[in-house]
Amino acid sequence: RGTMRINERGHLEIGGCDVVDLAREFGTPLYIFDEDLIRANCRKFTRAFVQKYGNAEVIYAGKAFLTTAMCRIIAQEGLGLDVVSGGELYTALKAGFPPARIYFHGNNKSKEELLLALEVGVGRVVVDNFLELETLSRLAVERGQRVPILLRVTPGIEAHTHEYIRTGQIDSKFGFTLPGGQALEAVKKAQGLPGIEYKGLHCHIGSQIFQVEPYRYAAEVMMDFVEEILKVMGLVTEELDLGGGFGIAYVEEDDPQPIEVFAEVIMAAVYDEAEKRGLKLPKVIVEPGRSIIGPAGSTAYTVGSIKNIPGVRKYVAVDGGMADNIRPALYGARYEAILANKASAPATEVVSITGKCCESGDMLIWDIPLPPVEPGDILLMPCTGAYGYTMASNYNRLGRPAAVLVKDGQADLILRRETYEDLLRCDVVPKRLEK
Ligand code: LLP
């Protein structure tokens, strides 16, 4: 993957940096991000959607991984940015990310968050519900502004990794439901409200999707709605945001379609539908998160205690776990692992990798073949770049790990490790507890 390779010492190397050396220099657990691969993934999307078709835009979903340095890379690569909270928006602004390229998502944005979005002039607010529509209109009028929006629609398609379900009405907290007319009501309302400029529609059908069919179907359903809006209201939909969700391979069996194929199918579907219905071609927007940053990030751990239950299982404990990667515990997500200091040694035993949290569910990998494991080995889990750090916690008062960005043999800190002092940062002691 990316710049990952085995070097002459038989160690794993990423971005020209020996993972064992990185672990020694920066400590573990350590998130390692491959800058070349992040950029290559951005460019893959830009080529497949923007350069090939012109009227398209790629915006990175910051919820997958967002830091100041990451914002810089995304800005340099010319992508837009999808933020879902005041905190993500603040991070982007502090990083100098151009506000006009920011899309503001969220199903329950606060008044303060909407005000900040208006003040800095984000490119689009993706409006989720009627309360937000009214609040946004009122705030925009108060400020003498007109805010360009997309309306988030629940199209009645639910995609999973291998299949998707078409349902008449979908049970989702997000967006205006299309079946039944709520979405059309929202467009009418948006048209009638001052301070609101309707630009287009948004939908997101799921995450870690391997197949193209759900996207094709989503494009059809959304273009059908675009036609309805034109017929009923004479209103042109300029932009169609089809969300993110492009799957990646965490383990060998995972078999997602390449980005180029997703792009071809999505763009062909939108073009076909526009032609068939005689509609103006909308600008197509996609919001990849995982597929840009997931494979570009790995986590290095140090092996500690090992518990062998003969004939049952060998538990290999590492110095992190569910606090830095909740995905296995939360979703049953699967990962591979490599011993970075024994990268070319053959696998001889099957072990299970566990974390250091006080919880039996704190398992990172069940039953993985590895070379003989010993305390002090550096275990690397690839593909932890998306939803690893962003979903990390301080459970058991563990400090969040550091993250480095590697490129051409150079490693730079992009997130420093949380210290014990950091853990006390928000603690307050009431007067009556002071002795
Ligand atoms: N756009 C919208 C509106 C979304 O809700 C999401 C993800 C994305 C884009 C980006 O999706 P991606 O390309 O990253 O699949 N924590 C879960 C994933 C939750 C995804 C939520 N929304 C995980 O770790 O698998």
Boltz pocket constraint, residues with backbone or C-beta under 6 A from the ligand:
constraints:
  - pocket:
      binder: B
      contacts: [[A, 61], [A, 63], [A, 64], [A, 82], [A, 105], [A, 203], [A, 204], [A, 206], [A, 207], [A, 208], [A, 243], [A, 244], [A, 245], [A, 246], [A, 287], [A, 288], [A, 289], [A, 290], [A, 291], [A, 327], [A, 386], [A, 387]]
      max_distance: 6.0
